[in-house]
Amino acid sequence: MIIAFVLSIPLAWGANRVRALREPVLTGTGLLYAVPSLPLFILLPALIGTSVRDPLNVVIALSIFGLALMVRSAAEALDAVTDDVRTSATAIGFSGVGRFFTVELPLAGPALLAGVRVVCVSSISLVSVSAVLGVSSLGSLFTDGFARNIIGSIVAGILMTVVLALICDLLLVLAGRMLMPWQHSRRRRPLLARAREVAA
């Protein structure tokens, strides 16, 4: 998730900066998600010189899939920041870099968080495929369950994967509220206004 997020930001920024590159970059990275996960897990050791069961293969593969999902989300999030906001930030003295990190990135934060949540759930589901290659993960419950015909193990693997995805998604939501408190307060204002109208 972290690798995909960090790599997606400059790619998305460059795609928005040079409009001619926007569609090729977004389409090209999006096509990475169409690569079947199991063949990629098998192909990576030959490309990077690791063993088939090396967890590094899983990290790289999941980073590629995460990048495929995150680049478009990041590009759309950054593109949603209006020119008026950028002009205003420049007018009050922000440099290009300062404006990006202080103004554009925080305003794009909610949409970026939505993309990260999708990457998180997707990664948790995809990592189970690595168990087929012998890399220990929650997917091991599936492979062992099928090999030994133990239904309980398969069910446990499914439930634990779902629970882990829900917990991680909840943690991301809580982290978003801590890092972007203005977004939470913005949502509460209409509710407070309606409550005051009803009370009046």
Buried (B, 14 or more C-beta within 10 A) or exposed (E): BEBBBEBBBEBBBEBBEEEEBBEEBBEBBBEBBEEEBEEBBBBBBEEEEBEEEBEEBBBBBBBBBBBBBBBBBBBBBBBEBEEEBBEEBBEEEBEEEEBBEEBBBBBBBBBBBBBBBBBBBBBBBBBBBBBBBEBEBBBBBBBBBEEEEEEEBBEBBBEEBEEBBEEBBEEBEEEBEEEBEEBEEEEEEEEEEEEEEEEE
